[in-house]
Amino acid sequence: MIDTRKITKEYRLSHWIQIMQERTESGLSIKGYCEREGIHQNVYHYWQRKLRAAAVMTTTENRVSGTQALPLLPPQGWATITSRPTDISPEKIEIEIGKSRVTADLETNMELLTEVCRMLVSLC
């Protein structure tokens, strides 16, 4: 039997993933993009919360089942964390926010790192 509710939910989520990706690629703020596209900001933020919840559920389900998750566009204010070979030592972490990259190690001031990340997120 076809679960039309599930299909509808997945369609809407993929539609809003595309909208949020277009907004990110446009370089516009949420407010500017919503004004240009005729989308009410409350609707945009509603779907942003839905996508975050879906991403958390997908990650949780995949951890339990041991399957690999399909990559989703991170909602506004979230960062994508990827793993790739690098010559950075295991004691260091590389954080990418937008087109910016910050490298931190065990001696990095965490308050300063938090503020830098917040500032970069607000600029993206």
HUWO-V910179 format. One record per residue. RES is the residue in three letters. PHI is phi as a letter, one per 40 degrees, with the letter a starting at -180 (999 if undefined). OMEGA is omega in whole degrees, -180 to 180 (none if undefined). Layout:
res = (RES;RES)
phi = (PHI;PHI)
omega = (OMEGA;OMEGA)
This chain:
res = (MET;ILE;ASP;THR;ARG;LYS;ILE;THR;LYS;GLU;TYR;ARG;LEU;SER;HIS;TRP;ILE;GLN;ILE;MET;GLN;GLU;ARG;THR;GLU;SER;GLY;LEU;SER;ILE;LYS;GLY;TYR;CYS;GLU;ARG;GLU;GLY;ILE;HIS;GLN;ASN;VAL;TYR;HIS;TYR;TRP;GLN;ARG;LYS;LEU;ARG;ALA;ALA;ALA;VAL;MET;THR;THR;THR;GLU;ASN;ARG;VAL;SER;GLY;THR;GLN;ALA;LEU;PRO;LEU;LEU;PRO;PRO;GLN;GLY;TRP;ALA;THR;ILE;THR;SER;ARG;PRO;THR;ASP;ILE;SER;PRO;GLU;LYS;ILE;GLU;ILE;GLU;ILE;GLY;LYS;SER;ARG;VAL;THR;ALA;ASP;LEU;GLU;THR;ASN;MET;GLU;LEU;LEU;THR;GLU;VAL;CYS;ARG;MET;LEU;VAL;SER;LEU;CYS)
phi = (999;c;c;c;c;c;c;c;c;c;c;c;c;c;c;c;c;c;c;c;c;c;c;c;c;c;g;c;c;d;d;c;c;c;c;c;c;g;b;c;d;c;c;d;c;d;c;c;c;c;c;c;c;c;c;c;c;c;c;c;c;c;c;c;c;g;c;c;c;c;c;b;c;c;c;d;g;b;b;c;b;b;b;a;c;a;c;c;c;c;c;b;b;b;b;b;b;g;c;c;b;b;b;b;b;c;c;c;c;c;c;c;c;c;c;c;c;c;c;c;c;c;c;c)
omega = (-179;178;-175;178;180;180;179;179;180;178;-180;178;-180;177;-179;172;180;179;-179;176;177;178;179;-179;-180;-178;-180;172;177;-180;-179;-180;-179;177;-178;-175;180;179;176;-178;179;178;178;-179;175;-179;175;177;179;-179;177;179;179;179;178;180;-180;180;180;180;-179;176;-179;-176;180;179;180;-180;171;-179;176;173;179;177;180;179;178;178;174;178;-180;179;178;179;180;179;175;-177;-179;-180;-178;176;178;-178;177;176;-174;179;-179;180;179;177;-180;176;-176;-178;-179;176;-174;177;178;179;179;-180;178;179;178;-179;179;178;-179;179;-177;none)
